[in-house]
Amino acid sequence: EVQQQADGAGRDYSAEMIELMSYSNMDVNVVLNRLKFKPEDILAVYVMGSRLWGTASYSSDWDFVIVHKNWKQKRSMVHSGDIDACVVDKAEFQQRTHQQHNFHETCCLWLPRPYVWKEMFDPRANFVVSHSALLHSITEETDRDWRMAQKHFEKGTYEKGRKIVANAMRLATLSTQIAQCGQITNYTVTAPVFEQMMELYSAETNWDTFAAVYRPAFLALMATLTEACQKGCHHNSA
């Protein structure tokens, strides 16, 4: 059975991640310097990835969303060593949050303060949940995740495939929080599922065997999301 909630020890994954970050010498100045960005060009820097999801270790890469004032290209990835940054200008960031409800940017709106390293505008201003846009975006992205995960299993890159499935389950779970509460209330809720997945399937695993365990759990999460979005649409139209 796939574990959906915090383990019996009642671990506080968020507190663990914040403590983990406190031992690092990484800060906003280091990030911008290594990416060769001028501080005056940057509107926001958000910590993302495993440190936000509650699954990081001391050796984990650093993931960021950076809103750039003068970014002349579309949303793109920039890398420097252990830093991976998704860089986007303000207009596209707001389009992806307010209109399209793309998960990667939308989950920046309610980050705990330790994950907001710079914020020169209010990203939540005028944001209203569109339940239809949310469901469409998450369905599209998680469908893509499952196709990619299967390809990784078939190529023998099992760990990457497992992480992609974990991401799909995370998207469905956290998006349900948005549909029900209007925001994400617990970013680390799927950390136990990730740990279970890595522990139980640490060796080579046939895709059909793996999917037989996690596909039904994922579909149940998507059914909950769909129901929440349908209720939200009905409420908004009433």
N, C-alpha and C positions, 0 to 999 in steps of 0.2 A: 504494500500500500504506500502510495506517495504521500510523504509528510507535507502538510500545507502550512502549519503554524509553527511557532517557536518551539524548540525542543523542551523536554521535561525539566531541564535545569533552568529554564527561564532566562536564557542568555540575552543580553542587551547588545545586539550586533552593532547598532548605531554608536553606542558608547565605545565599543571596542575599536571601531573604525576611526572615531575622532581621536582616541588615544594613540592609535597607530600613526595618524597624521602628525601628531604632536612630536613624535620622535624623528621626523624627517626635517631636512633643511630646505625642503621645497617650499617656495612661497611665490606670490604673484610676480615679484620682481625677477626672480630666477626664471620663471616660466617665460615672461615677456622677453627677457634678455636672450635666452636660448633660442627662442623662435624669431629673434631679430625684429620684434615689434616695438614701436614707440609707445610709451604709456599713454600719451595724449590721444592716440588713435584708437584706444580700446575703451569700449563702453561697458563691457561685462566679461567676467571670467568666472566660470562655474566648474566645480570639480564634479566629475561624472565617473562612470565605470565601476569597477569592483569596490572602490572605497565607499561609494554611495550605496551599492547593493548589499554591502556587508560581507563580501567574499574575498577581500584583499588579503595579501600577505606582505611581509616587509619587502619582498622582491617584485611586487606587482608594478606594472607600468602605471603611469599617471595619465588619466583621460580628462579632457576638458572640452567644454563648449565656450568659444570666445566670440563675442559680438564685436565686430570691427567697424569703426566709423567710416573708413574709406576703402573697404574691401571691394575691389573692382571686378571680381569674378563671382560665380555662383558658389554656394556652399561647398567647401572642399576641406580635405584633410591635410594637415601640416604636421610633420614629425621632426623630432630631435631627440635621439637617444631613447630614453624611457618616457618621453612625452609624446602623446598623441592628442592632437587638438583638432576639433571640428570648428572651422572658422566660417563665419557668416556675417553679412552686414545686417543692420537693424531692420531694414524693410523686409528682407527675406526671412529673418528670424520671426518677425511678427506675423508674416504670412503663414509660416509653418506652424506657429502656435495658435493664433486667433482664428484662422480660416481653415487650415488643413488638419490641425491637431496631430501633426507628426510627433511621435512619442519622444524622440531624442531631445527636441527643443522644448516641447510642452512640459516635460517633467522638470525643467529648470525653474518653472514659475513658483514653486513652493519649497524650494530647497531649505534645509536647516541652515542657520547662519554660518556654521563652520565650512560649509561648502560654497558659500558665495564669497569669492575673493575680491571681486570688484563688481559694482553695479551702479552705473551712472544714470539709469532711467528706471522707471517702474514697469517691469515686463508684464505685470498683472493688470495694468490699467485697461479698462474696457474689455477685458476677457470674459467671454460668456461661453459656457460649455455647449457645443453643438453635438448632441448625442449621435446624430446620423453621421456627421463628419468623423467623430471619434471611432465609431464602430467600423466605418469604411476603412479608415487609416490603419487600425490595428488588425483587421481581418486581412488586408492586403499585405501588411508587413509580416505577420506571423505565417501566412501561407508561404511567403517567400523563404522565411526561416526554415520551415519544415523541408522544403525542397532542397535548400542548401545543406541542411544537416544530413539528409540521406546521401547526398553526393559525397560529403566528407567521410561518412561511414564506408561507402563503396570504394573510396580512394585509400582507406586505411588511416585517415587522420581523425581518429575516434574522439580525442579530447576536444578538438575544435567542433565536431558535430554535437557532442554533449553540451558544450557551452552555448551553442546556437539554440538548441532545444530549451535549455534553461532560460535563455533570453526570451523565447516565445512565451513561456509560462509566466515570466516576470511581466511582460507587456500586458498579457491578459489580466493578470491579478491587479496590477497598479492602475490600469485603465478602468477597471471596475470601481476602484476607489474614486476616480475622477467622476465617473458616471453617477455614483451614488452620493458622493459628498461634495462634489464640485472642486476637489483637489486631491492630491496624493497625501495620505495621512501616515503611511508607514512604508518607507523606501526599502527596508530590509526584510520584509515579511517573507520573501521567497528564499532567503539565505539558507534555511534548513533543507529545502528541496535541492538546492545546488550542491550542498555538502553531501547529501544522501546520494545524489547522482554520481558525484565524483568517487565516492567510497565504494558503492556497490558495483559500479561499472568501470573500475580503474583499468581493467585489462581489455583486450580485444573482445568486442561483442558484436554479434550479428545484428544488423539493423532491424530485422523483423522482431527479434527478441526484445531489443531495447524499445522499439516503438510500441510493442504490445503492452508495455508497462506505462509509458508516459503519454502516449497518444490519447487514451481514454481520459486521463487526468486533465490533459490540456483541453480536450473537447468540453469537459465539464466546466472548466474555467471560462471558456468562450461562451458557453450557454448562459452562465451567470452574467457575463458582460452584456450579451445580447438582450437578456431580459431587463437588465438595469437601463440599457440605452432605450429600449422600447418604452419602458415606463417613463423615462425622462422626456422622450419625444411626445408621449401622450399628455404628460403634465404641462409641457410648454405650449401645446396646442389648445389646451383646455381654457 
